[in-house]
Amino acid sequence: MNPLKSRPQRCALILLTAALAACSAAQAQAGKVLAATPPMGWNSWDSYGLSVTEQEFRANAEVMARDLKRYGWNYAVVDEGWYLQNPEGKAGAFRFTMDTHGRYTPAVNRFSSAADGAGFRALADWVHGQGLKFGIHIIRGIPRQAVDKNLQIAGSQFRAAEAADKSDTCAWNADNYGVRYTPAGQAYYDSIANLYASWGVDFVKIDCISSPYLGNEIQMFSEALRKTGRPIVLSLSPGPTPPGKVEDLRKYAQMWRISGDVWDHWKQWPNQDWSQGLLGQFPLAAKWAPLVEPGHWPDADMLPLGYLGPRPGQGKPRQTDFTKDEQQTLMNLWCIFRSPLIMGGNLTRLDAWTKSLLTNAEVIAVNQHSNHGRAVVNEAKKAIWLAKPDSGSGVYVAIFNLDDAQQTIAYPLQSIGLSGTSYKVRDLWGHRDLGNQDRLTAPLPAHASVLYRVSATK
């Protein structure tokens, strides 16, 4: 009698084979840090909300490939709602597309290359052909429709009802039930991770999972991605994610949000407790800065710069409401804090000013190639941050006027920890040397900032 004919033995062999394959894939990635520098790219939400189409997505990706890729921008991400046939319908009346195993699939009326069960494979291949990486956004959990039909979970003997926790739904999106911390729940997350890997996905932003912090679901989905053998960046949203969970976060994710949604406002929108103004990011970034490390990035959210439209995720179509000084301040904070840089504005309407913010190689180097970023002054009306370049001498210095009125902020260069008594100062936005100084003095308009590289001369 063949000893492998019994069903339990066959299942054991299948599981062992899968485990060995996963181990081999992990070993192949040994020595490589996923997201070794803060990810950079574009996300569709700020300009298109739930409603981006394949044509619109491709048009933005083409601009990124042509004009921004050489500066490090390389993730093109389809945000929430790609499985909705009628994204501008009323909540509760959406028409979803999913496969026979209860997994959302792209709506073909919006993503034509997804026809005949192709999913995002063709679109991902096209993105890769542009020299970019492809990402998607999902809401945690399992679709209620899949549970109502009790569909079989792909690659398993479990059914959707066994994986679902009907007592748990996202507070702001009830389309899915939570997933139980059980073998059935793991099987469902394995099934969608396998689907995304088969499409060629490089980045997954999973929402409604880090505030409140749902450690079990984070662990299950992270494990599911790992088992695919494909290096897929995992981004957790929204915030504020609790800093006390940092060790857990480092085990399972490459990015996690530190706040609610950031839009183009200096202060928090009135009566919008889910929103975070730029000013409020300063104390949060200062708290998280000591916890930044390669492969694990506290995320200050997307960059609402340039044109936000034609169908933005919040508010009316508009050129960003940030002043130019505020836009530069946002970039300075995100870069010296080393937040991921994910552009939200419409790249097909990229104006010269916004393009200059995204293509300043000296400023981007602070984000991609520095360390020990920290706030040495963190007050109500001003902030000063320092960081060290990964290579070469000197210190990066960012000075921020957080007040609503102009002020001059001075900082003695003897405080930055360099030996010597005279210091060479370079303005990174202006690409110009400012000569030797022993003290930085920055007269700054309201909400403005400067970013320098300072080196000792003697």
C-alpha positions in Angstrom: 0.0 0.0 0.0 1.3 3.4 -0.9 1.9 5.2 2.5 0.9 8.6 0.9 -2.5 7.6 -0.2 -4.3 8.6 2.9 -5.8 12.1 2.9 -4.1 13.3 6.1 -0.7 12.1 4.8 -1.2 13.8 1.5 -2.2 17.0 3.3 0.9 16.8 5.5 3.1 16.4 2.4 1.5 19.4 0.7 2.0 21.5 3.8 5.6 20.4 4.1 6.3 21.2 0.5 4.7 24.6 0.9 6.7 25.3 4.0 10.0 24.3 2.2 9.1 26.6 -0.7 8.4 29.5 1.6 11.7 28.8 3.4 13.6 28.8 0.2 12.0 32.1 -0.9 12.9 33.6 2.5 16.5 32.4 2.2 16.6 33.9 -1.3 15.7 37.2 0.2 18.2 36.8 3.1 20.5 39.8 3.4 18.0 42.0 1.6 16.0 44.6 3.5 12.6 45.2 2.0 12.0 49.0 1.8 15.6 49.7 2.9 14.9 53.4 2.3 11.5 55.2 2.7 9.3 54.2 -0.2 8.5 56.9 -2.8 5.7 57.0 -5.3 2.2 58.1 -6.2 -1.2 57.1 -4.8 -4.6 57.8 -6.5 -6.7 58.8 -3.5 -6.0 62.5 -3.1 -6.9 63.2 -6.7 -9.5 60.5 -7.6 -10.9 59.1 -4.4 -12.7 55.8 -5.0 -13.1 56.4 -8.7 -9.8 56.2 -10.5 -9.9 54.4 -13.9 -7.2 52.5 -15.6 -6.7 55.2 -18.2 -6.3 57.8 -15.5 -3.9 55.6 -13.5 -1.8 54.9 -16.5 -1.6 58.6 -17.4 -0.2 59.4 -13.9 2.2 56.5 -14.0 3.5 57.6 -17.3 4.4 61.0 -15.9 6.0 59.5 -12.9 8.1 57.2 -15.1 9.1 60.0 -17.5 9.7 62.9 -15.0 10.1 61.6 -11.5 11.5 58.0 -11.6 15.1 59.2 -11.9 14.6 61.0 -8.5 13.4 57.8 -6.7 9.7 58.0 -7.3 8.7 54.4 -8.3 5.5 53.0 -6.6 2.3 53.5 -8.5 -0.6 52.7 -6.2 -4.3 52.2 -6.9 -6.1 53.3 -3.8 -9.5 52.2 -2.3 -12.4 51.1 -4.4 -10.9 49.4 -7.5 -13.5 46.6 -7.1 -16.5 49.0 -7.2 -18.4 49.1 -10.5 -20.2 52.3 -9.4 -17.8 54.1 -7.1 -19.8 57.3 -7.1 -22.9 55.6 -5.9 -24.3 56.0 -2.4 -22.7 54.0 0.4 -24.5 50.8 0.8 -25.5 50.7 -2.8 -22.1 49.9 -4.3 -21.8 47.0 -6.8 -18.7 44.9 -6.0 -16.8 42.6 -8.2 -15.3 39.4 -6.7 -14.3 35.9 -7.8 -15.9 32.6 -6.8 -13.7 32.4 -3.7 -14.8 35.7 -2.2 -11.8 37.8 -3.2 -12.3 41.3 -4.7 -11.3 41.7 -8.3 -10.9 44.9 -10.4 -14.1 46.3 -11.8 -13.8 45.6 -15.6 -15.9 48.7 -16.5 -13.1 50.8 -15.0 -10.0 48.5 -15.6 -10.5 47.0 -19.0 -7.3 45.0 -18.9 -8.8 43.0 -16.0 -11.3 41.2 -18.3 -11.6 37.5 -18.5 -10.3 37.0 -14.9 -6.9 38.6 -15.6 -7.2 40.8 -12.5 -4.4 43.3 -12.2 -1.8 41.2 -13.9 -1.8 43.1 -17.2 -1.7 46.5 -15.5 1.1 45.4 -13.1 3.1 44.1 -16.1 2.6 47.4 -17.9 3.7 49.3 -14.7 6.8 47.1 -14.4 7.5 47.8 -18.1 7.7 51.5 -17.2 10.4 50.7 -14.7 8.0 51.2 -11.8 6.4 49.1 -9.0 2.7 48.4 -8.7 0.6 48.7 -5.5 -3.0 48.4 -4.3 -5.1 49.5 -1.3 -7.4 47.1 0.5 -9.7 47.3 3.5 -9.0 44.6 6.1 -11.3 41.7 6.4 -13.5 39.4 4.3 -16.4 40.7 2.1 -19.8 40.4 3.6 -21.1 39.1 0.3 -18.6 36.3 0.4 -19.8 35.4 3.9 -23.5 35.6 3.0 -22.8 33.1 0.2 -20.4 31.1 2.3 -18.0 30.8 -0.5 -15.1 28.3 -0.3 -11.8 29.9 0.5 -9.2 29.3 -2.3 -6.6 26.7 -1.6 -8.3 25.4 1.5 -11.3 23.3 2.8 -12.6 26.3 4.8 -15.5 28.5 3.9 -16.0 32.2 4.3 -18.3 32.0 7.3 -15.7 30.1 9.2 -13.2 32.9 8.7 -15.5 35.8 9.4 -16.0 37.6 12.7 -19.5 39.1 12.2 -19.2 41.1 15.3 -16.4 43.1 13.9 -16.5 45.7 11.0 -14.5 48.8 10.2 -16.0 51.8 11.9 -16.1 53.8 8.6 -16.5 51.0 6.0 -18.9 48.2 6.7 -18.3 46.3 3.4 -16.2 43.6 5.2 -16.4 41.6 8.3 -13.3 41.1 10.4 -11.2 38.0 10.1 -10.9 35.5 12.9 -7.5 34.6 14.3 -7.9 31.0 13.4 -6.7 28.6 10.6 -9.7 29.6 8.6 -8.9 33.3 9.0 -5.3 32.7 8.0 -6.5 30.7 5.0 -8.5 33.6 3.7 -5.6 36.1 4.1 -3.3 33.5 2.4 -5.8 33.3 -0.5 -5.8 37.0 -1.2 -2.1 37.4 -0.7 -1.5 34.6 -3.3 -3.9 36.3 -5.7 -2.0 39.7 -5.3 1.3 37.9 -5.8 0.0 36.2 -8.9 -0.9 39.7 -10.2 2.6 41.0 -9.6 1.7 43.4 -6.8 4.7 45.0 -5.1 3.0 47.1 -2.4 -0.2 46.6 -0.4 -1.7 49.3 1.8 -4.2 47.7 4.2 -6.6 50.1 5.9 -8.7 50.2 9.1 -6.1 48.0 10.9 -3.6 50.2 12.8 -5.9 52.5 14.7 -7.3 50.8 16.7 -4.4 48.5 16.5 -5.4 45.0 15.4 -2.3 43.0 16.0 -3.8 39.6 15.1 -5.0 40.6 11.7 -1.7 42.5 11.0 0.2 39.3 11.9 -2.0 37.1 9.7 -1.8 39.3 6.6 1.9 39.9 7.0 2.4 36.1 7.3 0.3 35.6 4.2 2.4 38.0 2.2 5.6 36.4 3.4 4.4 32.9 2.4 4.0 34.0 -1.2 7.7 34.4 -1.6 7.2 37.7 -3.3 8.8 40.9 -1.7 5.6 43.0 -1.1 5.8 46.1 1.0 3.1 46.2 3.6 1.7 49.6 4.6 -0.7 49.9 7.6 -3.3 52.6 7.8 -4.7 54.8 9.3 -3.2 56.3 12.4 -2.4 57.2 15.0 -0.6 53.9 15.3 0.5 53.5 19.0 4.3 53.9 19.4 4.2 51.2 22.1 3.6 48.6 19.4 6.8 49.4 17.5 8.5 46.0 18.1 5.4 44.3 16.9 5.2 46.6 13.9 8.8 45.9 12.9 8.1 42.2 12.8 5.2 42.6 10.4 5.2 45.8 8.3 7.4 48.2 6.4 5.2 51.3 6.8 2.6 52.5 9.4 0.7 55.7 9.7 1.4 58.0 12.6 -1.8 60.1 12.3 -5.2 60.4 10.7 -5.4 61.6 7.1 -3.3 64.7 6.2 -4.9 67.1 3.8 -3.9 70.6 2.6 -4.5 72.5 5.8 -2.1 73.9 8.3 -4.4 73.1 11.2 -6.9 70.3 11.6 -10.2 70.8 9.7 -13.0 71.9 12.0 -15.2 69.0 13.1 -13.0 66.4 11.3 -11.4 64.4 14.0 -10.1 61.8 11.5 -8.0 64.6 9.8 -4.6 65.9 10.8 -3.2 69.3 10.0 0.4 69.8 9.0 1.1 71.6 12.3 0.0 68.6 14.3 2.6 66.4 12.5 5.5 68.1 14.3 5.0 66.6 17.8 4.0 63.2 16.3 7.1 63.1 14.1 9.3 64.1 17.0 7.9 61.2 19.1 8.4 58.6 16.3 11.8 59.8 15.0 13.9 57.8 17.4 12.1 54.6 16.3 12.9 55.0 12.5 15.1 52.3 11.1 15.7 50.8 7.6 12.9 48.7 6.4 10.4 50.1 9.0 9.1 53.6 8.4 6.6 55.6 10.4 4.4 57.2 7.8 3.3 60.9 8.0 0.8 60.2 5.1 0.6 61.3 1.5 1.7 64.7 0.0 -1.4 66.7 -0.9 0.5 68.9 -3.3 -0.3 70.3 -6.7 -3.7 69.8 -8.2 -6.1 67.7 -6.1 -8.8 66.5 -8.6 -10.8 66.0 -10.7 -12.5 63.8 -8.0 -10.5 64.2 -4.8 -10.9 61.9 -1.8 -12.0 65.0 0.2 -13.4 68.3 -0.7 -13.7 70.0 -4.1 -11.2 69.9 -7.0 -8.6 72.5 -6.2 -4.9 73.5 -6.4 -3.6 72.6 -3.0 -4.6 75.1 -0.3 -1.2 75.0 1.2 0.9 78.2 0.6 4.2 77.7 -1.1 6.0 78.2 2.2 3.8 75.5 3.8 4.4 73.1 0.9 8.2 73.5 1.3 7.7 73.0 5.1 5.8 69.8 4.5 8.6 68.5 2.3 11.3 69.5 4.8 9.6 67.7 7.7 8.8 64.6 5.7 12.4 64.4 4.4 14.3 65.0 7.6 11.9 62.7 9.6 12.3 60.1 6.8 8.7 59.5 6.2 7.7 57.6 3.0 7.1 60.1 0.2 3.8 59.3 -1.5 2.6 62.0 -3.8 -1.2 62.6 -3.9 -1.6 65.4 -6.4 -2.6 64.7 -10.0 0.7 64.2 -11.9 -1.0 64.9 -15.3 -1.4 68.5 -14.1 2.0 68.8 -12.6 3.0 72.5 -12.6 6.6 73.8 -12.5 6.5 74.7 -8.8 5.2 71.4 -7.7 7.6 69.5 -9.9 10.5 71.5 -8.4 9.4 70.2 -4.9 9.5 66.6 -6.1 12.7 66.7 -8.2 15.2 68.5 -5.8 17.8 65.8 -5.6 19.6 67.4 -2.6 16.4 67.6 -0.6 15.3 64.0 -1.5 18.8 62.8 -0.4 17.9 63.9 3.1 14.9 61.5 3.0 16.7 58.6 1.3 20.2 58.8 2.7 20.4 60.2 6.2 20.1 58.9 9.7 19.5 60.0 13.3 16.9 62.6 12.3 15.6 64.2 15.5 14.0 67.4 16.8 16.4 69.3 19.0 13.9 72.1 19.4 10.2 71.3 19.5 8.2 74.2 20.7 4.8 75.7 19.9 6.2 78.4 17.6 9.3 76.9 16.2 11.1 73.6 15.6 14.7 72.7 14.7 15.6 69.2 13.4 19.1 67.7 12.8 20.1 64.6 10.8 23.4 63.0 9.6 24.1 62.2 6.0 24.8 58.6 5.4 28.0 59.5 3.6 30.3 62.5 3.7 30.7 65.0 6.4 28.3 67.5 7.9 24.9 67.7 9.4 21.5 68.5 7.9 19.6 71.3 9.7 16.0 72.2 9.2 14.5 75.3 10.8 10.7 75.7 11.0 8.6 78.7 11.8 5.4 77.3 13.3 4.0 80.6 14.2 1.3 82.5 12.3 3.5 85.6 12.1 7.0 86.2 10.7 9.9 85.5 13.0 13.7 85.2 12.9 15.1 82.0 14.3 18.7 81.7 15.2 20.7 78.5 16.0 24.4 78.4 17.1 26.3 76.0 14.9 28.5 74.9 17.8 25.4 73.0 19.0 25.3 70.6 16.1 28.1 68.4 17.3 30.8 69.1 14.6 34.4 69.9 15.5 35.6 73.3 14.5 34.8 76.9 14.9 33.7 77.8 11.4 31.1 76.1 9.3 30.2 76.0 5.6 26.4 76.3 5.0 24.6 75.1 1.9 21.0 75.9 1.1 19.5 72.7 -0.3 16.4 74.3 -1.9 18.4 77.0 -3.5 21.4 74.8 -4.5 23.8 77.5 -3.3 26.6 77.8 -0.8 26.0 80.6 1.8 29.6 80.9 2.9 31.2 80.3 6.3 29.1 81.0 9.4 29.2 80.3 13.1 25.4 80.8 13.6 22.3 80.1 11.5 19.9 83.1 11.4 16.8 82.5 9.4 14.2 85.3 9.0 11.1 83.2 8.1 7.5 84.1 7.0 4.7 82.4 8.8 4.8 78.6 8.4 8.0 78.8 6.4 11.2 76.8 6.8 14.8 76.2 5.5 16.9 73.1 5.0 20.7 73.3 5.1 23.7 71.1 5.0 26.4 72.3 7.4 30.0 71.2 7.4 32.9 72.2 9.6 35.7 74.0 7.7 38.3 74.1 10.5 
